[in-house]
Amino acid sequence: MRVAVLALSMVLAACFFPAIAAQAAVGHVTAVQWQSMLGAGSARSVLQTADGGYLVAGWTPGLSAGSPTASTAQPGAGSEIFVIKTDQQGRKIWSRLLPGNGFSTGYGVIQTSDGGAVVVGDTKSKTGTDHDVFVAKLDARGNEAWEKNYGGLGCDYGAAVLQTWDGGYLVAGGTESFGAGLYDVYLVRLDGQGREIWQHTYGGKGSDCGYALLQSPDGGYVITGSSDSTPSGQTNVYLIKVDDSGRLLWERDYGGDRDSYGWSLLQTGDDGYLIAGETEVVGAGGGGFKSYLIKMDAQGSEIWERIYGGDDYGTTYAVWPAGDGGYLLAGKREAAGDVHYLDLTGIDANGGSELDTIPAGLGVSCAYAGQPTRDGGAIVAGEQILAGGGQEIILVKLAPDHSEALSAQSITIIVIIPILVLMAYMRRKHLI
Protein backbone atom coordinates (compact mmCIF):
# COMPACT_ATOMS: atom_id res chain seq x y z
CA MET A 1 0.00 0.00 0.00
CA ARG A 2 2.87 2.36 0.73
CA VAL A 3 4.06 1.77 -2.81
CA ALA A 4 0.62 2.67 -4.13
CA VAL A 5 0.53 5.92 -2.15
CA LEU A 6 4.02 6.82 -3.35
CA ALA A 7 2.97 6.12 -6.92
CA LEU A 8 -0.12 8.31 -6.49
CA SER A 9 2.07 11.10 -5.10
CA MET A 10 4.35 10.90 -8.12
CA VAL A 11 1.36 11.05 -10.47
CA LEU A 12 0.08 14.18 -8.72
CA ALA A 13 3.50 15.80 -8.95
CA ALA A 14 3.82 14.90 -12.61
CA CYS A 15 0.44 16.51 -13.29
CA PHE A 16 1.29 19.81 -11.65
CA PHE A 17 5.07 20.31 -11.89
CA PRO A 18 5.31 20.64 -15.71
CA ALA A 19 2.82 23.51 -15.80
CA ILE A 20 4.53 25.28 -12.93
CA ALA A 21 8.00 24.74 -14.38
CA ALA A 22 6.83 26.09 -17.72
CA GLN A 23 5.44 29.15 -15.96
CA ALA A 24 8.77 29.76 -14.20
CA ALA A 25 10.73 29.36 -17.44
CA VAL A 26 9.09 32.32 -19.15
CA GLY A 27 10.99 35.63 -19.23
CA HIS A 28 8.32 37.47 -17.26
CA VAL A 29 7.54 41.09 -18.06
CA THR A 30 7.58 43.09 -14.83
CA ALA A 31 5.38 45.96 -13.70
CA VAL A 32 6.39 49.62 -13.68
CA GLN A 33 7.77 50.53 -10.23
CA TRP A 34 8.29 54.22 -11.01
CA GLN A 35 8.92 56.56 -13.93
CA SER A 36 10.82 59.82 -14.12
CA MET A 37 10.63 62.58 -16.73
CA LEU A 38 14.01 64.28 -17.11
CA GLY A 39 13.45 67.13 -19.56
CA ALA A 40 13.22 67.72 -23.29
CA GLY A 41 15.03 65.27 -25.55
CA SER A 42 15.57 61.54 -25.90
CA ALA A 43 17.62 59.02 -23.89
CA ARG A 44 19.68 56.54 -25.89
CA SER A 45 21.73 54.83 -23.14
CA VAL A 46 21.24 53.96 -19.45
CA LEU A 47 23.10 52.00 -16.77
CA GLN A 48 22.96 51.42 -13.04
CA THR A 49 25.89 52.98 -11.18
CA ALA A 50 27.88 51.55 -8.28
CA ASP A 51 25.81 53.55 -5.73
CA GLY A 52 22.52 52.11 -7.04
CA GLY A 53 21.56 55.23 -9.00
CA TYR A 54 21.55 55.63 -12.78
CA LEU A 55 23.45 57.32 -15.60
CA VAL A 56 21.42 58.40 -18.63
CA ALA A 57 22.72 59.87 -21.89
CA GLY A 58 21.20 61.06 -25.15
CA TRP A 59 20.35 64.31 -26.87
CA THR A 60 18.46 67.43 -25.86
CA PRO A 61 17.49 70.53 -27.86
CA GLY A 62 20.22 73.15 -27.90
CA LEU A 63 19.77 76.89 -27.61
CA SER A 64 20.38 77.22 -31.34
CA ALA A 65 17.17 75.28 -31.96
CA GLY A 66 15.13 78.18 -30.55
CA SER A 67 14.38 78.66 -26.87
CA PRO A 68 15.97 76.69 -23.99
CA THR A 69 12.78 74.59 -23.93
CA ALA A 70 12.56 74.01 -27.67
CA SER A 71 11.32 70.44 -27.26
CA THR A 72 10.28 70.19 -30.91
CA ALA A 73 13.92 70.03 -32.00
CA GLN A 74 15.25 66.83 -33.52
CA PRO A 75 18.75 65.28 -33.27
CA GLY A 76 21.04 67.36 -35.43
CA ALA A 77 18.78 70.42 -35.29
CA GLY A 78 20.86 72.40 -32.82
CA SER A 79 20.89 69.48 -30.39
CA GLU A 80 23.33 68.90 -27.51
CA ILE A 81 24.53 65.78 -25.73
CA PHE A 82 23.32 65.34 -22.14
CA VAL A 83 24.50 63.10 -19.30
CA ILE A 84 22.24 62.88 -16.23
CA LYS A 85 23.01 61.20 -12.90
CA THR A 86 20.00 60.19 -10.80
CA ASP A 87 19.47 58.56 -7.44
CA GLN A 88 17.79 55.16 -6.96
CA GLN A 89 14.33 56.70 -7.46
CA GLY A 90 15.19 58.50 -10.70
CA ARG A 91 15.57 61.93 -9.06
CA LYS A 92 18.16 64.09 -10.79
CA ILE A 93 21.44 64.59 -8.86
CA TRP A 94 23.34 66.39 -11.59
CA SER A 95 23.01 67.07 -15.30
CA ARG A 96 25.73 67.97 -17.79
CA LEU A 97 25.16 69.45 -21.26
CA LEU A 98 27.89 68.89 -23.85
CA PRO A 99 27.30 71.03 -26.95
CA GLY A 100 30.40 69.79 -28.78
CA ASN A 101 30.69 71.73 -32.01
CA GLY A 102 26.92 71.94 -32.39
CA PHE A 103 24.35 69.51 -33.81
CA SER A 104 25.48 66.84 -31.33
CA THR A 105 23.86 63.55 -30.29
CA GLY A 106 24.84 61.14 -27.49
CA TYR A 107 24.44 57.40 -28.07
CA GLY A 108 26.36 55.53 -25.37
CA VAL A 109 27.56 56.05 -21.79
CA ILE A 110 29.55 53.97 -19.29
CA GLN A 111 30.64 54.42 -15.69
CA THR A 112 34.42 54.37 -15.46
CA SER A 113 36.58 52.68 -12.82
CA ASP A 114 37.21 56.03 -11.07
CA GLY A 115 33.46 56.63 -10.59
CA GLY A 116 33.19 59.07 -13.49
CA ALA A 117 31.69 58.53 -16.92
CA VAL A 118 32.53 58.45 -20.62
CA VAL A 119 29.91 59.40 -23.21
CA VAL A 120 30.14 58.88 -26.98
CA GLY A 121 28.15 60.15 -29.94
CA ASP A 122 28.69 62.55 -32.82
CA THR A 123 29.10 66.29 -33.29
CA LYS A 124 29.54 68.70 -36.16
CA SER A 125 33.05 68.56 -37.58
CA LYS A 126 35.38 71.50 -36.96
CA THR A 127 37.26 70.95 -40.21
CA GLY A 128 34.93 69.05 -42.54
CA THR A 129 31.39 69.52 -43.72
CA ASP A 130 29.82 66.68 -41.77
CA HIS A 131 30.08 64.99 -38.33
CA ASP A 132 32.90 63.52 -36.24
CA VAL A 133 32.99 60.97 -33.44
CA PHE A 134 32.48 62.70 -30.08
CA VAL A 135 33.98 61.35 -26.80
CA ALA A 136 33.96 63.12 -23.42
CA LYS A 137 35.22 62.08 -19.98
CA LEU A 138 33.38 63.33 -16.87
CA ASP A 139 34.36 63.01 -13.24
CA ALA A 140 32.06 61.58 -10.55
CA ARG A 141 30.33 64.98 -10.14
CA GLY A 142 29.73 65.45 -13.84
CA ASN A 143 32.56 67.93 -14.43
CA GLU A 144 34.19 67.54 -17.83
CA ALA A 145 37.78 66.25 -17.68
CA TRP A 146 38.40 66.17 -21.43
CA GLU A 147 36.62 66.11 -24.78
CA LYS A 148 37.89 64.73 -28.09
CA ASN A 149 36.74 64.35 -31.71
CA TYR A 150 37.85 61.66 -34.17
CA GLY A 151 37.25 61.11 -37.87
CA GLY A 152 37.90 62.66 -41.24
CA LEU A 153 36.14 64.73 -43.89
CA GLY A 154 33.06 62.50 -44.11
CA CYS A 155 30.33 61.60 -41.62
CA ASP A 156 31.62 59.63 -38.61
CA TYR A 157 29.91 58.68 -35.35
CA GLY A 158 30.47 56.76 -32.12
CA ALA A 159 27.63 54.48 -31.00
CA ALA A 160 29.07 52.45 -28.10
CA VAL A 161 32.02 52.53 -25.70
CA LEU A 162 33.67 50.30 -23.12
CA GLN A 163 36.65 50.66 -20.78
CA THR A 164 39.60 48.43 -21.59
CA TRP A 165 41.81 46.46 -19.19
CA ASP A 166 44.52 49.15 -19.23
CA GLY A 167 42.22 52.02 -18.30
CA GLY A 168 41.72 53.19 -21.88
CA TYR A 169 38.59 53.06 -24.00
CA LEU A 170 37.28 51.38 -27.12
CA VAL A 171 34.71 53.20 -29.26
CA ALA A 172 32.61 51.51 -31.96
CA GLY A 173 30.54 53.27 -34.61
CA GLY A 174 30.70 54.06 -38.29
CA THR A 175 32.81 56.08 -40.71
CA GLU A 176 32.33 57.59 -44.12
CA SER A 177 35.85 59.04 -44.05
CA PHE A 178 37.91 55.82 -44.01
CA GLY A 179 37.65 52.23 -45.16
CA ALA A 180 36.77 50.27 -48.27
CA GLY A 181 33.13 51.18 -48.83
CA LEU A 182 30.53 53.91 -48.69
CA TYR A 183 30.39 53.43 -44.92
CA ASP A 184 32.45 51.13 -42.72
CA VAL A 185 32.28 49.92 -39.14
CA TYR A 186 34.69 52.13 -37.19
CA LEU A 187 36.68 50.97 -34.14
CA VAL A 188 38.93 53.44 -32.28
CA ARG A 189 41.22 52.50 -29.38
CA LEU A 190 42.06 55.31 -26.92
CA ASP A 191 44.29 55.67 -23.88
CA GLY A 192 42.96 56.99 -20.57
CA GLN A 193 43.32 60.60 -21.72
CA GLY A 194 41.53 60.09 -25.02
CA ARG A 195 44.66 59.93 -27.19
CA GLU A 196 44.19 57.64 -30.17
CA ILE A 197 46.24 54.41 -30.09
CA TRP A 198 44.83 52.80 -33.22
CA GLN A 199 41.79 52.73 -35.46
CA HIS A 200 40.40 50.04 -37.77
CA THR A 201 37.55 49.81 -40.25
CA TYR A 202 35.55 46.75 -41.30
CA GLY A 203 33.15 45.98 -44.11
CA GLY A 204 32.82 45.71 -47.85
CA LYS A 205 32.05 48.11 -50.67
CA GLY A 206 28.58 49.04 -49.42
CA SER A 207 27.38 50.69 -46.22
CA ASP A 208 28.44 48.88 -43.04
CA CYS A 209 27.61 50.39 -39.64
CA GLY A 210 28.38 49.49 -36.01
CA TYR A 211 25.82 50.05 -33.24
CA ALA A 212 26.71 47.85 -30.24
CA LEU A 213 29.93 46.56 -28.67
CA LEU A 214 31.02 44.07 -26.00
CA GLN A 215 34.17 42.35 -24.80
CA SER A 216 34.28 38.58 -25.23
CA PRO A 217 35.66 36.18 -22.56
CA ASP A 218 38.86 35.63 -24.58
CA GLY A 219 39.78 39.32 -24.45
CA GLY A 220 38.61 40.17 -27.95
CA TYR A 221 35.67 42.35 -28.96
CA VAL A 222 32.40 41.79 -30.78
CA ILE A 223 30.49 44.46 -32.70
CA THR A 224 27.04 44.27 -34.25
CA GLY A 225 25.24 46.57 -36.65
CA SER A 226 24.14 46.37 -40.27
CA SER A 227 25.69 45.73 -43.68
CA ASP A 228 24.50 45.91 -47.26
CA SER A 229 27.84 44.57 -48.55
CA THR A 230 26.06 41.24 -48.98
CA PRO A 231 25.72 38.97 -52.04
CA SER A 232 21.99 39.70 -52.19
CA GLY A 233 22.43 43.44 -51.78
CA GLN A 234 19.97 43.39 -48.88
CA THR A 235 20.85 45.16 -45.66
CA ASN A 236 21.54 42.40 -43.11
CA VAL A 237 22.43 42.23 -39.45
CA TYR A 238 26.22 42.34 -39.24
CA LEU A 239 28.41 40.71 -36.56
CA ILE A 240 32.20 40.88 -36.40
CA LYS A 241 34.76 39.50 -33.96
CA VAL A 242 38.20 41.11 -33.52
CA ASP A 243 41.14 40.44 -31.21
CA ASP A 244 42.57 42.87 -28.65
CA SER A 245 44.56 44.63 -31.40
CA GLY A 246 41.54 45.09 -33.65
CA ARG A 247 42.53 42.33 -36.10
CA LEU A 248 39.46 40.82 -37.77
CA LEU A 249 38.90 37.19 -36.74
CA TRP A 250 35.55 36.55 -38.43
CA GLU A 251 32.44 38.29 -39.74
CA ARG A 252 28.86 37.08 -40.22
CA ASP A 253 25.60 38.45 -41.58
CA TYR A 254 22.02 37.39 -40.83
CA GLY A 255 18.60 38.04 -42.31
CA GLY A 256 18.93 36.60 -45.80
CA ASP A 257 16.65 38.31 -48.30
CA ARG A 258 15.05 40.56 -45.65
CA ASP A 259 16.36 44.01 -44.74
CA SER A 260 17.46 43.62 -41.10
CA TYR A 261 19.30 45.68 -38.48
CA GLY A 262 21.04 44.72 -35.23
CA TRP A 263 20.70 47.36 -32.50
CA SER A 264 21.69 45.52 -29.32
CA LEU A 265 24.18 42.78 -28.43
CA LEU A 266 24.32 40.41 -25.45
CA GLN A 267 26.78 37.69 -24.41
CA THR A 268 24.98 34.51 -23.33
CA GLY A 269 26.00 31.98 -20.70
CA ASP A 270 27.22 29.48 -23.30
CA ASP A 271 29.72 32.07 -24.69
CA GLY A 272 27.40 32.69 -27.62
CA TYR A 273 25.56 35.89 -28.50
CA LEU A 274 22.09 37.39 -28.84
CA ILE A 275 21.40 40.22 -31.26
CA ALA A 276 18.18 42.19 -31.02
CA GLY A 277 16.89 44.49 -33.70
CA GLU A 278 14.35 44.55 -36.50
CA THR A 279 13.66 42.73 -39.76
CA GLU A 280 11.38 43.57 -42.67
CA VAL A 281 8.30 41.41 -43.13
CA VAL A 282 6.17 41.71 -46.27
CA GLY A 283 2.66 40.27 -46.52
CA ALA A 284 -0.47 40.58 -48.61
CA GLY A 285 -1.45 43.79 -46.82
CA GLY A 286 1.93 45.45 -47.26
CA GLY A 287 5.09 45.37 -45.20
CA GLY A 288 7.04 46.83 -42.33
CA PHE A 289 9.61 46.03 -39.67
CA LYS A 290 9.09 43.66 -36.75
CA SER A 291 11.11 42.92 -33.63
CA TYR A 292 13.88 40.44 -34.40
CA LEU A 293 16.13 38.26 -32.24
CA ILE A 294 19.02 36.02 -33.35
CA LYS A 295 20.91 33.48 -31.23
CA MET A 296 24.35 32.35 -32.36
CA ASP A 297 27.21 30.30 -30.93
CA ALA A 298 30.69 31.52 -29.96
CA GLN A 299 31.79 31.46 -33.61
CA GLY A 300 28.82 33.46 -34.84
CA SER A 301 26.99 30.52 -36.42
CA GLU A 302 23.23 31.03 -36.21
CA ILE A 303 21.37 28.69 -33.84
CA TRP A 304 17.89 30.20 -34.20
CA GLU A 305 16.06 33.38 -35.11
CA ARG A 306 12.71 34.70 -33.90
CA ILE A 307 10.34 37.42 -35.11
CA TYR A 308 7.94 38.97 -32.58
CA GLY A 309 4.89 41.20 -32.60
CA GLY A 310 2.09 39.10 -34.06
CA ASP A 311 0.16 41.34 -36.44
CA ASP A 312 1.89 44.50 -35.18
CA TYR A 313 5.04 46.12 -36.48
CA GLY A 314 7.77 47.22 -34.12
CA THR A 315 11.46 47.25 -33.21
CA THR A 316 13.60 45.91 -30.36
CA TYR A 317 16.40 48.25 -29.31
CA ALA A 318 17.58 46.50 -26.12
CA VAL A 319 17.87 42.95 -24.76
CA TRP A 320 19.01 41.77 -21.33
CA PRO A 321 18.87 38.57 -19.25
CA ALA A 322 15.89 37.90 -16.98
CA GLY A 323 16.38 36.18 -13.64
CA ASP A 324 14.69 32.96 -14.75
CA GLY A 325 17.08 32.16 -17.61
CA GLY A 326 15.00 33.96 -20.22
CA TYR A 327 15.36 37.46 -21.63
CA LEU A 328 13.56 40.79 -21.71
CA LEU A 329 13.31 42.86 -24.88
CA ALA A 330 12.47 46.57 -24.99
CA GLY A 331 11.63 48.83 -27.90
CA LYS A 332 8.46 50.08 -29.55
CA ARG A 333 5.25 48.69 -31.01
CA GLU A 334 3.53 50.59 -33.80
CA ALA A 335 -0.19 51.29 -33.74
CA ALA A 336 -2.86 52.87 -35.94
CA GLY A 337 -2.62 56.60 -36.41
CA ASP A 338 1.13 56.64 -37.02
CA VAL A 339 1.95 56.33 -33.30
CA HIS A 340 4.03 53.86 -31.28
CA TYR A 341 4.20 52.67 -27.69
CA LEU A 342 6.99 51.47 -25.41
CA ASP A 343 6.92 47.69 -25.68
CA LEU A 344 8.31 44.98 -23.37
CA THR A 345 8.58 41.34 -24.40
CA GLY A 346 9.51 38.44 -22.13
CA ILE A 347 10.87 35.25 -23.68
CA ASP A 348 12.36 31.97 -22.52
CA ALA A 349 15.91 30.77 -23.17
CA ASN A 350 14.96 29.47 -26.62
CA GLY A 351 13.21 32.63 -27.72
CA GLY A 352 9.71 31.23 -27.19
CA SER A 353 6.83 31.64 -24.75
CA GLU A 354 6.33 35.27 -25.69
CA LEU A 355 4.67 37.58 -23.14
CA ASP A 356 4.15 40.99 -24.71
CA THR A 357 2.96 44.09 -22.87
CA ILE A 358 2.67 47.84 -23.25
CA PRO A 359 3.07 49.39 -19.77
CA ALA A 360 0.19 51.67 -18.84
CA GLY A 361 0.66 55.37 -18.27
CA LEU A 362 3.62 55.98 -20.59
CA GLY A 363 1.67 57.38 -23.53
CA VAL A 364 3.21 57.49 -26.99
CA SER A 365 6.75 56.39 -26.21
CA CYS A 366 9.76 54.26 -27.13
CA ALA A 367 12.52 52.46 -25.21
CA TYR A 368 16.00 52.75 -26.67
CA ALA A 369 18.04 51.21 -23.82
CA GLY A 370 17.63 48.91 -20.84
CA GLN A 371 19.49 46.60 -18.48
CA PRO A 372 18.85 44.50 -15.35
CA THR A 373 19.17 46.13 -11.93
CA ARG A 374 20.70 44.61 -8.83
CA ASP A 375 17.34 44.23 -7.07
CA GLY A 376 16.12 41.81 -9.74
CA GLY A 377 14.20 44.44 -11.71
CA ALA A 378 15.29 46.47 -14.71
CA ILE A 379 15.81 50.06 -15.85
CA VAL A 380 14.59 51.32 -19.24
CA ALA A 381 15.25 54.69 -20.91
CA GLY A 382 13.91 56.36 -24.01
CA GLU A 383 11.47 59.06 -24.96
CA GLN A 384 7.84 60.04 -24.59
CA ILE A 385 6.19 61.94 -27.43
CA LEU A 386 4.41 65.07 -26.17
CA ALA A 387 0.89 65.92 -27.27
CA GLY A 388 2.00 69.31 -28.53
CA GLY A 389 5.01 67.88 -30.36
CA GLY A 390 8.57 67.11 -29.34
CA GLN A 391 10.05 64.54 -26.98
CA GLU A 392 10.59 64.15 -23.25
CA ILE A 393 13.40 62.05 -21.74
CA ILE A 394 11.83 59.14 -19.87
CA LEU A 395 13.36 56.77 -17.29
CA VAL A 396 11.29 53.74 -16.27
CA LYS A 397 12.08 51.36 -13.39
CA LEU A 398 10.61 47.87 -13.70
CA ALA A 399 9.79 46.11 -10.45
CA PRO A 400 11.66 42.96 -9.39
CA ASP A 401 10.11 39.77 -10.73
CA HIS A 402 8.87 37.52 -7.91
CA SER A 403 7.34 34.87 -10.18
CA GLU A 404 9.96 32.28 -9.22
CA ALA A 405 9.08 32.66 -5.52
CA LEU A 406 5.38 32.54 -6.33
CA SER A 407 5.90 29.37 -8.34
CA ALA A 408 7.64 27.75 -5.37
CA GLN A 409 4.69 28.69 -3.14
CA SER A 410 2.32 27.27 -5.73
CA ILE A 411 4.24 24.00 -5.73
CA THR A 412 3.85 23.77 -1.95
CA ILE A 413 0.14 24.59 -1.98
CA ILE A 414 -0.92 22.65 -5.08
CA VAL A 415 1.27 19.56 -4.83
CA ILE A 416 2.85 18.94 -1.42
CA ILE A 417 -0.11 19.83 0.84
CA PRO A 418 -2.65 17.58 -0.98
CA ILE A 419 -0.19 14.68 -0.80
CA LEU A 420 0.26 15.18 2.96
CA VAL A 421 -3.52 15.34 3.46
CA LEU A 422 -3.97 12.14 1.46
CA MET A 423 -1.29 10.33 3.48
CA ALA A 424 -2.90 11.44 6.78
CA TYR A 425 -6.26 10.11 5.58
CA MET A 426 -4.71 6.79 4.60
CA ARG A 427 -3.07 6.47 8.02
CA ARG A 428 -6.38 7.04 9.79
CA LYS A 429 -7.89 4.28 7.70
CA HIS A 430 -4.92 2.04 8.56
CA LEU A 431 -4.09 1.75 4.86
CA ILE A 432 -0.44 2.68 5.41
ZAMARGU-4260 file (C-alpha; in steps of 0.2 Angstrom, whole numbers, plus 5000, padded with zeros to 4 digits):
<rodrens>
0) 5000/5000/5000 | 5014/5012/5004 | 5020/5009/4986 | 5003/5013/4979 | 5003/5030/4989
5) 5020/5034/4983 | 5015/5031/4965 | 4999/5042/4968 | 5010/5055/4974 | 5022/5055/4959
10) 5007/5055/4948 | 5000/5071/4956 | 5018/5079/4955 | 5019/5074/4937 | 5002/5083/4934
15) 5006/5099/4942 | 5025/5102/4941 | 5027/5103/4921 | 5014/5118/4921 | 5023/5126/4935
20) 5040/5124/4928 | 5034/5130/4911 | 5027/5146/4920 | 5044/5149/4929 | 5054/5147/4913
25) 5045/5162/4904 | 5055/5178/4904 | 5042/5187/4914 | 5038/5205/4910 | 5038/5215/4926
30) 5027/5230/4931 | 5032/5248/4932 | 5039/5253/4949 | 5041/5271/4945 | 5045/5283/4930
35) 5054/5299/4929 | 5053/5313/4916 | 5070/5321/4914 | 5067/5336/4902 | 5066/5339/4884
40) 5075/5326/4872 | 5078/5308/4871 | 5088/5295/4881 | 5098/5283/4871 | 5109/5274/4884
45) 5106/5270/4903 | 5115/5260/4916 | 5115/5257/4935 | 5129/5265/4944 | 5139/5258/4959
50) 5129/5268/4971 | 5113/5261/4965 | 5108/5276/4955 | 5108/5278/4936 | 5117/5287/4922
55) 5107/5292/4907 | 5114/5299/4891 | 5106/5305/4874 | 5102/5322/4866 | 5092/5337/4871
60) 5087/5353/4861 | 5101/5366/4861 | 5099/5384/4862 | 5102/5386/4843 | 5086/5376/4840
65) 5076/5391/4847 | 5072/5393/4866 | 5080/5383/4880 | 5064/5373/4880 | 5063/5370/4862
70) 5057/5352/4864 | 5051/5351/4845 | 5070/5350/4840 | 5076/5334/4832 | 5094/5326/4834
75) 5105/5337/4823 | 5094/5352/4824 | 5104/5362/4836 | 5104/5347/4848 | 5117/5345/4862
80) 5123/5329/4871 | 5117/5327/4889 | 5123/5315/4904 | 5111/5314/4919 | 5115/5306/4935
85) 5100/5301/4946 | 5097/5293/4963 | 5089/5276/4965 | 5072/5283/4963 | 5076/5292/4947
90) 5078/5310/4955 | 5091/5320/4946 | 5107/5323/4956 | 5117/5332/4942 | 5115/5335/4923
95) 5129/5340/4911 | 5126/5347/4894 | 5139/5344/4881 | 5136/5355/4865 | 5152/5349/4856
100) 5153/5359/4840 | 5135/5360/4838 | 5122/5348/4831 | 5127/5334/4843 | 5119/5318/4849
105) 5124/5306/4863 | 5122/5287/4860 | 5132/5278/4873 | 5138/5280/4891 | 5148/5270/4904
110) 5153/5272/4922 | 5172/5272/4923 | 5183/5263/4936 | 5186/5280/4945 | 5167/5283/4947
115) 5166/5295/4933 | 5158/5293/4915 | 5163/5292/4897 | 5150/5297/4884 | 5151/5294/4865
120) 5141/5301/4850 | 5143/5313/4836 | 5146/5331/4834 | 5148/5344/4819 | 5165/5343/4812
125) 5177/5357/4815 | 5186/5355/4799 | 5175/5345/4787 | 5157/5348/4781 | 5149/5333/4791
130) 5150/5325/4808 | 5165/5318/4819 | 5165/5305/4833 | 5162/5313/4850 | 5170/5307/4866
135) 5170/5316/4883 | 5176/5310/4900 | 5167/5317/4916 | 5172/5315/4934 | 5160/5308/4947
140) 5152/5325/4949 | 5149/5327/4931 | 5163/5340/4928 | 5171/5338/4911 | 5189/5331/4912
145) 5192/5331/4893 | 5183/5331/4876 | 5189/5324/4860 | 5184/5322/4841 | 5189/5308/4829
150) 5186/5306/4811 | 5189/5313/4794 | 5181/5324/4781 | 5165/5313/4779 | 5152/5308/4792
155) 5158/5298/4807 | 5150/5293/4823 | 5152/5284/4839 | 5138/5272/4845 | 5145/5262/4860
160) 5160/5263/4871 | 5168/5251/4884 | 5183/5253/4896 | 5198/5242/4892 | 5209/5232/4904
165) 5223/5246/4904 | 5211/5260/4909 | 5209/5266/4891 | 5193/5265/4880 | 5186/5257/4864
170) 5174/5266/4854 | 5163/5258/4840 | 5153/5266/4827 | 5153/5270/4809 | 5164/5280/4796
175) 5162/5288/4779 | 5179/5295/4780 | 5190/5279/4780 | 5188/5261/4774 | 5184/5251/4759
180) 5166/5256/4756 | 5153/5270/4757 | 5152/5267/4775 | 5162/5256/4786 | 5161/5250/4804
185) 5173/5261/4814 | 5183/5255/4829 | 5195/5267/4839 | 5206/5262/4853 | 5210/5277/4865
190) 5221/5278/4881 | 5215/5285/4897 | 5217/5303/4891 | 5208/5300/4875 | 5223/5300/4864
195) 5221/5288/4849 | 5231/5272/4850 | 5224/5264/4834 | 5209/5264/4823 | 5202/5250/4811
200) 5188/5249/4799 | 5178/5234/4794 | 5166/5230/4779 | 5164/5229/4761 | 5160/5241/4747
205) 5143/5245/4753 | 5137/5253/4769 | 5142/5244/4785 | 5138/5252/4802 | 5142/5247/4820
210) 5129/5250/4834 | 5134/5239/4849 | 5150/5233/4857 | 5155/5220/4870 | 5171/5212/4876
215) 5171/5193/4874 | 5178/5181/4887 | 5194/5178/4877 | 5199/5197/4878 | 5193/5201/4860
220) 5178/5212/4855 | 5162/5209/4846 | 5152/5222/4837 | 5135/5221/4829 | 5126/5233/4817
225) 5121/5232/4799 | 5128/5229/4782 | 5122/5230/4764 | 5139/5223/4757 | 5130/5206/4755
230) 5129/5195/4740 | 5110/5199/4739 | 5112/5217/4741 | 5100/5217/4756 | 5104/5226/4772
235) 5108/5212/4784 | 5112/5211/4803 | 5131/5212/4804 | 5142/5204/4817 | 5161/5204/4818
240) 5174/5197/4830 | 5191/5206/4832 | 5206/5202/4844 | 5213/5214/4857 | 5223/5223/4843
245) 5208/5225/4832 | 5213/5212/4819 | 5197/5204/4811 | 5194/5186/4816 | 5178/5183/4808
250) 5162/5191/4801 | 5144/5185/4799 | 5128/5192/4792 | 5110/5187/4796 | 5093/5190/4788
255) 5095/5183/4771 | 5083/5192/4759 | 5075/5203/4772 | 5082/5220/4776 | 5087/5218/4794
260) 5096/5228/4808 | 5105/5224/4824 | 5103/5237/4837 | 5108/5228/4853 | 5121/5214/4858
265) 5122/5202/4873 | 5134/5188/4878 | 5125/5173/4883 | 5130/5160/4897 | 5136/5147/4883
270) 5149/5160/4877 | 5137/5163/4862 | 5128/5179/4858 | 5110/5187/4856 | 5107/5201/4844
275) 5091/5211/4845 | 5084/5222/4831 | 5072/5223/4818 | 5068/5214/4801 | 5057/5218/4787
280) 5042/5207/4784 | 5031/5209/4769 | 5013/5201/4767 | 4998/5203/4757 | 4993/5219/4766
285) 5010/5227/4764 | 5025/5227/4774 | 5035/5234/4788 | 5048/5230/4802 | 5045/5218/4816
290) 5056/5215/4832 | 5069/5202/4828 | 5081/5191/4839 | 5095/5180/4833 | 5105/5167/4844
295) 5122/5162/4838 | 5136/5151/4845 | 5153/5158/4850 | 5159/5157/4832 | 5144/5167/4826
300) 5135/5153/4818 | 5116/5155/4819 | 5107/5143/4831 | 5089/5151/4829 | 5080/5167/4824
305) 5064/5174/4830 | 5052/5187/4824 | 5040/5195/4837 | 5024/5206/4837 | 5010/5195/4830
310) 5001/5207/4818 | 5009/5223/4824 | 5025/5231/4818 | 5039/5236/4829 | 5057/5236/4834
315) 5068/5230/4848 | 5082/5241/4853 | 5088/5232/4869 | 5089/5215/4876 | 5095/5209/4893
320) 5094/5193/4904 | 5079/5190/4915 | 5082/5181/4932 | 5073/5165/4926 | 5085/5161/4912
325) 5075/5170/4899 | 5077/5187/4892 | 5068/5204/4891 | 5067/5214/4876 | 5062/5233/4875
330) 5058/5244/4861 | 5042/5250/4852 | 5026/5243/4845 | 5018/5253/4831 | 4999/5256/4831
335) 4986/5264/4820 | 4987/5283/4818 | 5006/5283/4815 | 5010/5282/4834 | 5020/5269/4844
340) 5021/5263/4862 | 5035/5257/4873 | 5035/5238/4872 | 5042/5225/4883 | 5043/5207/4878
345) 5048/5192/4889 | 5054/5176/4882 | 5062/5160/4887 | 5080/5154/4884 | 5075/5147/4867
350) 5066/5163/4861 | 5049/5156/4864 | 5034/5158/4876 | 5032/5176/4872 | 5023/5188/4884
355) 5021/5205/4876 | 5015/5220/4886 | 5013/5239/4884 | 5015/5247/4901 | 5001/5258/4906
360) 5003/5277/4909 | 5018/5280/4897 | 5008/5287/4882 | 5016/5287/4865 | 5034/5282/4869
365) 5049/5271/4864 | 5063/5262/4874 | 5080/5264/4867 | 5090/5256/4881 | 5088/5245/4896
370) 5097/5233/4908 | 5094/5222/4923 | 5096/5231/4940 | 5104/5223/4956 | 5087/5221/4965
375) 5081/5209/4951 | 5071/5222/4941 | 5076/5232/4926 | 5079/5250/4921 | 5073/5257/4904
380) 5076/5273/4895 | 5070/5282/4880 | 5057/5295/4875 | 5039/5300/4877 | 5031/5310/4863
385) 5022/5325/4869 | 5004/5330/4864 | 5010/5347/4857 | 5025/5339/4848 | 5043/5336/4853
390) 5050/5323/4865 | 5053/5321/4884 | 5067/5310/4891 | 5059/5296/4901 | 5067/5284/4914
395) 5056/5269/4919 | 5060/5257/4933 | 5053/5239/4931 | 5049/5231/4948 | 5058/5215/4953
400) 5051/5199/4946 | 5044/5188/4960 | 5037/5174/4949 | 5050/5161/4954 | 5045/5163/4972
405) 5027/5163/4968 | 5030/5147/4958 | 5038/5139/4973 | 5023/5143/4984 | 5012/5136/4971
410) 5021/5120/4971 | 5019/5119/4990 | 5001/5123/4990 | 4995/5113/4975 | 5006/5098/4976
415) 5014/5095/4993 | 4999/5099/5004 | 4987/5088/4995 | 4999/5073/4996 | 5001/5076/5015
420) 4982/5077/5017 | 4980/5061/5007 | 4994/5052/5017 | 4985/5057/5034 | 4969/5051/5028
425) 4976/5034/5023 | 4985/5032/5040 | 4968/5035/5049 | 4961/5021/5039 | 4975/5010/5043
430) 4980/5009/5024 | 4998/5013/5027
</rodrens>
